[in-house]
Amino acid sequence: MVEVKFIVEETSTGFSAYAENLPVYTTGKSITMLQFNIEEAMSLYQEEVGGNHIDIIIENSST
């Protein structure tokens, strides 16, 4: 199992998130939409590169 940590930042139009050590990033107008988009982005990444199950960790950049 692989864990991927996402850093979340608030923007003027909502939120953005990027994986700490993978080329995966996304945005969303709300936290709920951002979480959905993170899961979708990771699914697309996993389809592209294959590999093991990935657990997603979301961390607010202000903490």
C-alpha positions in Angstrom: 0.0 0.0 0.0 1.2 3.5 -0.9 0.2 6.7 0.9 0.0 9.9 -1.0 -0.2 13.2 0.9 -2.0 16.1 -0.7 -1.3 19.7 0.3 -4.5 21.9 0.2 -4.4 25.6 -0.2 -7.3 28.1 -0.2 -7.4 30.3 -3.3 -9.5 33.3 -4.4 -11.8 30.9 -6.4 -11.9 27.9 -4.0 -9.2 25.4 -3.2 -6.2 23.8 -4.9 -4.4 20.6 -4.0 -1.2 18.9 -5.1 0.5 15.6 -4.2 3.6 16.0 -2.1 5.7 13.7 -4.3 3.7 12.9 -7.4 2.8 15.0 -10.5 -0.9 15.1 -9.5 -2.8 18.3 -8.8 -6.3 19.6 -9.0 -8.8 22.3 -7.9 -12.3 22.6 -6.6 -14.7 25.4 -5.6 -15.5 23.6 -2.3 -13.7 21.1 -0.1 -16.2 18.5 -1.1 -15.6 19.1 -4.8 -11.8 19.2 -4.2 -11.9 15.8 -2.4 -13.9 14.3 -5.4 -11.4 15.8 -7.8 -8.4 14.5 -5.8 -9.9 11.0 -6.0 -10.5 11.3 -9.7 -7.0 12.7 -10.4 -5.4 9.9 -8.4 -7.6 7.3 -10.3 -6.4 8.7 -13.6 -2.8 8.7 -12.4 -3.1 5.1 -11.3 -4.6 4.1 -14.7 -1.6 5.7 -16.4 1.2 4.3 -14.3 -0.4 1.2 -12.8 0.7 0.0 -9.4 -0.6 -0.8 -6.0 -3.6 0.6 -4.1 -3.0 4.2 -3.0 -4.3 5.7 0.2 -4.9 9.5 0.0 -4.0 11.8 2.9 -5.2 15.4 2.7 -3.4 18.1 4.7 -4.3 21.8 5.0 -1.3 23.9 4.2 -2.0 26.2 7.1 -1.3 23.5 9.7 
